[in-house]
Amino acid sequence: MPITELQQIVQEIVREATELKNKYTDAINARVNYACIFSYSEQEFKSLVNLAKENGKIVKETSAGPIFRIPTLSTVSGSLKLLKIRKPDKSKHQKGYADFTIKDFSKFKKKYLQNKNFHLFTRPGYEIIGIKNSNANVSTYFANPPLDEQLKQFL
């Protein structure tokens, strides 16, 4: 797979996640913070990681897969600099997800968590709000603090 194909996959994930964000929220101007591609086999995972390594550098290893700092990629929701390649997971049937930055996370949380289409994940040091839509081919998330802030010492 050429790097341009990987970039197109990422841009498509961001585009679809943006459509989902815009359908369920008024955060039309929220910018993409990072994107993740789901792999479906160990071979695909290794291939995607090797391709991402040619184009960027790993800034964090996670149990689900590495996060890369990539050359700035233009998307429908702004410039993207962080990409995660997720290890195969039989429970993940989508293409991937995009994470967006919200200026006032507390206000956003108060407004949307009342809605059945939203759910909250809490992790050590951060929170994530996700949009639930089983018909979507991608997921959309909003993290506080955003991943680029969490990783700023590596960027």
C-alpha positions in Angstrom: 0.0 0.0 0.0 1.5 3.4 -0.9 1.5 6.2 1.6 -1.1 8.1 -0.4 -3.6 5.3 0.1 -3.0 5.4 3.9 -3.5 9.2 3.8 -6.8 8.7 1.9 -8.0 6.1 4.4 -7.3 8.6 7.3 -9.0 11.4 5.4 -12.0 9.3 4.8 -12.2 8.3 8.5 -12.0 12.0 9.5 -14.6 12.9 6.9 -17.1 10.3 8.1 -16.4 11.1 11.8 -17.0 14.8 11.0 -20.3 14.0 9.4 -21.3 12.1 12.5 -20.1 15.0 14.8 -22.0 17.5 12.7 -25.2 15.4 12.7 -25.3 15.1 16.5 -23.7 18.3 17.8 -23.5 22.0 17.1 -19.6 21.7 17.3 -19.4 22.3 13.6 -16.0 24.1 13.9 -14.4 21.5 16.2 -11.0 20.5 14.8 -9.7 17.0 14.4 -7.1 16.2 17.1 -6.2 12.7 16.0 -7.4 9.7 14.0 -7.1 6.0 14.5 -7.2 3.2 11.9 -8.5 -0.2 13.0 -6.6 -3.2 11.6 -8.4 -6.5 11.1 -5.4 -9.0 11.1 -1.9 -9.1 12.5 -0.5 -8.9 8.9 -2.6 -5.7 8.2 -1.5 -4.2 11.6 2.2 -4.8 10.8 1.8 -3.4 7.3 0.0 -0.3 8.5 2.6 0.3 11.3 5.5 -0.1 8.9 3.9 2.3 6.5 3.2 4.8 9.3 6.9 4.4 10.5 8.1 5.4 7.0 5.9 8.6 7.2 6.3 9.5 10.9 7.6 8.5 14.3 6.0 6.7 17.3 5.3 9.1 20.1 3.5 6.7 22.4 3.0 3.0 22.6 -0.3 1.9 24.0 -1.7 -1.6 24.7 -4.1 -1.1 21.7 -1.4 0.1 19.3 1.2 2.9 18.6 0.4 6.6 18.2 2.5 8.3 15.5 3.4 11.9 14.9 2.9 12.2 11.1 3.6 15.0 8.7 0.7 17.4 8.7 -2.2 15.9 6.7 -5.0 18.2 5.5 -8.5 16.9 6.3 -12.1 18.3 6.1 -11.7 19.2 9.8 -8.3 20.8 9.8 -4.7 19.6 10.0 -4.0 16.2 11.4 -0.7 15.4 13.1 -1.4 12.3 15.2 -2.4 8.9 14.0 -3.0 5.7 15.9 -2.8 2.2 14.4 -5.0 -0.1 16.4 -4.2 -3.8 16.9 -6.8 -6.3 15.7 -9.8 -6.5 17.9 -12.8 -8.7 17.0 -15.2 -6.3 18.7 -14.1 -3.4 16.4 -15.9 -3.7 13.1 -15.5 -0.1 12.0 -12.8 1.6 9.9 -11.6 3.7 12.8 -12.3 6.9 14.6 -11.5 10.5 14.9 -11.1 12.6 18.0 -12.1 16.3 18.0 -11.1 19.2 20.2 -13.8 21.0 22.1 -13.1 24.5 23.5 -15.4 24.3 26.5 -15.5 20.6 27.4 -17.5 21.1 30.6 -20.3 22.9 28.7 -20.2 20.3 25.9 -20.4 17.5 28.5 -23.3 19.1 30.3 -25.2 19.7 27.1 -24.8 16.3 25.4 -24.5 13.7 28.0 -28.2 13.9 28.6 -28.7 12.6 25.1 -28.9 8.8 24.6 -26.6 9.0 21.6 -23.6 10.0 23.8 -21.6 8.2 26.4 -18.8 9.1 28.8 -15.5 7.1 29.3 -13.3 8.0 32.2 -9.6 7.1 32.1 -6.8 8.1 34.5 -6.1 11.7 33.8 -8.7 12.3 31.1 -12.3 11.9 29.9 -13.8 11.0 26.6 -17.3 11.6 25.2 -18.3 9.4 22.4 -21.2 9.4 20.0 -23.2 6.2 19.8 -24.4 5.2 16.3 -24.3 1.5 15.4 -25.0 2.3 11.8 -21.8 4.4 11.4 -18.7 3.0 9.8 -16.5 5.2 12.1 -16.7 6.5 15.7 -16.5 10.1 16.9 -14.9 11.1 20.2 -14.1 14.3 22.2 -11.3 14.0 24.8 -10.5 16.3 27.7 -7.6 17.1 27.7 -7.1 16.4 24.0 -4.4 13.9 23.0 -2.1 16.6 21.6 -2.1 18.2 25.0 -1.6 14.9 26.8 1.4 14.2 24.5 2.9 17.7 24.1 6.2 16.8 25.6 6.7 14.3 22.7 5.5 16.5 19.9 
